[in-house]
Structures are given as structure tokens and as C-alpha cells.
Amino acid sequence: MTDEFDEFEFATRAVRAGQRRTAEGEHSEPIFPTSSFVFGSAAEAAARFSGEQPGNIYSRFTNPTVSTFEQRLASMEGAERCVATASGMSAILATCIGLLESGDHIVSSRSIFGTTTILFNTWLAKLGIETTFVELSDLDGWAQAIRPNTRLLFAETPSNPLTELVDIAALAELARAKGVLLAVDNCFCTPALQQPLALGADIVIHSATKYIDGQGRCMGGAVCGSEELVGDKVYGFLRTAGPTLSAFNAWVFLKGLETLAIRMQAHCNNAQQLAEWLEQQPAVKKVYYPGLQSHPQHALAKQQQSGFGGIVSFELNGGKAEGWKLIDATRMLSITANLGDAKTTITHPATTTHGRLSDEERARAGISDGLIRVAVGLEAIEDIKADLARGM
Ligand SMILES: *Cc1c(COP(=O)(O)O)cnc(C)c1O
């Protein structure tokens, strides 16, 4: 997909890429809530179906609002092609089914979105696709886990909730040397803060449900990469299997992309201030945020990200009782597991997002009973601090 705005700056592409005005001359992008498209004649219908003539047929295949969103996100990620999906999970599923065969092997970082772990361990395993989990930042661990049948490396950076990073360029070099593909779940940074394809990754995956929406309204996802991998294989599966993004959700995400860069900057500013404040609280043992000097990978974060993100985690001196007390003492923060919202959300990972892990698995993932995750929103930082201070 080439776009007339491809040569423009990022902020301009975020606002303008992908739009094709109709004869009505609308300024804002239109929503096309239609399941099918009509043809001028039987011959035209035949030409569309055979692929001789490009154009819309049915919204499981293409829809103009969805196509505009795909083209805009492709432009922002620097991808040849983007395909949209009904959720982040269906983006990951479509990537795996589109690119892998039964008998193939995945190497994945351990601390990934919990449902992705279940997808790999339960559903892909059932199809004969096995996954080995490694520590995100340990490049030797990745190298050692690669086998002759490994086809895909899968990483989420920074990790949730402990904000650990992997050096994407180094991991991409390893993938190339071993002849395997590298997919990066870029949900936490978004293209506004990190562009994995430019660092050598083959595939970028999004849950658009998070920062791309930005206000916690719609479910959606996307896969970005080359025409061959994404346009051919991933889209090939999607148009058949059908986890299609709705035109309405695509429109909400398009509007989200227009303000993504300034919102991410505001999330980063608030998160940085909160992390620095938390480091000074006597009730807090440790703060995890890549923007802190104390973060072990602060230098790497500065190098591969243009901002440090909106997720801040911290460990209290106490355990579960103190963690729950802090959460229950808040009056403004939302007690919910979603993130990437204008509203700040607070979670106790050990009993929610990571509650299904065994004690040993949780310990290995570094999720202690006193750990709290805050997805910092866009409210006034003083109000966010005051709300957290109540229960400390
Ligand atoms: C939420 C999330 C997903 C899954 O996306 P859904 O839109 O909920 O299906 C995948 N990866 C990360 C990092 C997420 O935060």
C-alpha cells in the first residue's frame, strides 16, 4: 500500500494518511456500515470476484472505513501493509495461523499478555505448534531456545507489568541469522513511541483496544508487515476465518490515531511524574518505569523508544493486604484491568491478570503480592498522586 502522505512527517500521516474522499466532499472520514457492495452489471460482479477488477465485494474482505484505518496505521508503522482485526487476540491468532504450520515452533518472551500465553499453550499446542518461553531481555536465552523447526520469535516490549525491555534490533539480527521471523506486540508503545519494523522486526501486532482507541470504547486489532507476509498469508486467513473489524470501530480508531502522538506524550509525562513521586514514598519498596534512572534498561529505552510509556508498576513494602487496601482507598482511579485509556486504571496483578498462574510461575514472573500496576491516564497528575496517597 502506498499512500500520497508517505513522505510526510509522522504527525501529518497520523491525521491524513489513508483517506479517500467520496464525491460528497466530506471533510471527516465517512463510516460505511454496509455488509456488501453493489456492482453495475453481472460482468462487473464477475470481474470483482475473479480479482480482475479491484474493489469492494463484501465487508469480511474489505470495507472502505476499515481500509482507511489500515492504510493510516501502515503508514505510521512504516509497513507495506496492515490488516485490521476484530481484537488484539485475533491479530495474534491470524499471524500464527497465517504464517505457521503444524510442527513449527515459537519462541516467546515469558511476560506477555496472559491470554496470549493461553493461546500459545492451549490452542496452538492443540494444532501441533509448540512454544518455548524465555526471559525477555536475555538474548542468549532466545538464541538457545531456537530449534531447527522454530519459525517465529514473539516479543512484547516493554513487558507488562514490570516494564522490562528487549533490544529489538539485536533480537531482529538474531532472527535474521537463524532464518526465523520476529513479531513484536507494540500495544504498549504504539507507533508514536516505538517502530519495531524500522529496527528490523518482520511483523508488528496491535491491540487497538488500548491506546489506539485511547478512551476504552471499542475492541480491535491489527497486523503490520510486508505485503508477502501480511497481505498474502495473514489476510488470506482473516478474510476466510472472519474476525473482521467493524466499520464503526475502524472509524473510532481512525479518530484515535489522529490524536495518538499528543496523547502518548501526555501519558508519558504523567507516568514519569508519578514514577518519580512513587520512588519517594516510604510505603513503596520499588518502582518499575523505563523513564527512571533506576530502571536497569533506561539507556536501551531511550535508544529504541521516543517516550517511556504510560504504565507504571510499584511494589509496596507490604503484601496483598496492603495492596488491596491501597486500591480500595482510591476514589477516582478505575479498578479495572484495561489500559491505554484517558482514565487512570489500577490493578493488583497477583490476584487478577496473573491470578491463574501457580505461585511458582508468579514468582518467576516477578509478580509479588505487593505489586500494583497503574496505567496512567490523562487526569491532572496531582489528583492521581492524591488518590494513591490515600491508602499508603
Ligand atoms: C490487550 C492486549 C492484547 C489483546 O488484545 P484484545 O484487544 O484484548 O484482544 C494483546 N497484547 C497486549 C499487550 C495487550 O495489552
PDBQT file of the ligand as one rigid body, heavy atoms in Angstrom, charges set to zero:
ROOT
HETATM    1  C1  LIG A 401      -4.975  -6.269  25.486  1.00  0.00    +0.000 C 
HETATM    2  C2  LIG A 401      -3.755  -6.827  24.883  1.00  0.00    +0.000 A 
HETATM    3  C3  LIG A 401      -3.829  -7.826  23.895  1.00  0.00    +0.000 A 
HETATM    4  C4  LIG A 401      -5.144  -8.427  23.441  1.00  0.00    +0.000 C 
HETATM    5  O1  LIG A 401      -5.941  -7.501  22.816  1.00  0.00    +0.000 OA
HETATM    6  P1  LIG A 401      -7.569  -7.558  22.823  1.00  0.00    +0.000 P 
HETATM    7  O2  LIG A 401      -7.913  -6.375  22.007  1.00  0.00    +0.000 OA
HETATM    8  O3  LIG A 401      -7.999  -7.518  24.241  1.00  0.00    +0.000 OA
HETATM    9  O4  LIG A 401      -7.940  -8.855  22.162  1.00  0.00    +0.000 OA
HETATM   10  C5  LIG A 401      -2.648  -8.274  23.347  1.00  0.00    +0.000 A 
HETATM   11  N1  LIG A 401      -1.454  -7.785  23.748  1.00  0.00    +0.000 NA
HETATM   12  C6  LIG A 401      -1.354  -6.835  24.691  1.00  0.00    +0.000 A 
HETATM   13  C7  LIG A 401      -0.014  -6.345  25.082  1.00  0.00    +0.000 C 
HETATM   14  C8  LIG A 401      -2.488  -6.341  25.292  1.00  0.00    +0.000 A 
HETATM   15  O5  LIG A 401      -2.374  -5.405  26.256  1.00  0.00    +0.000 OA
ENDROOT
TORSDOF 0
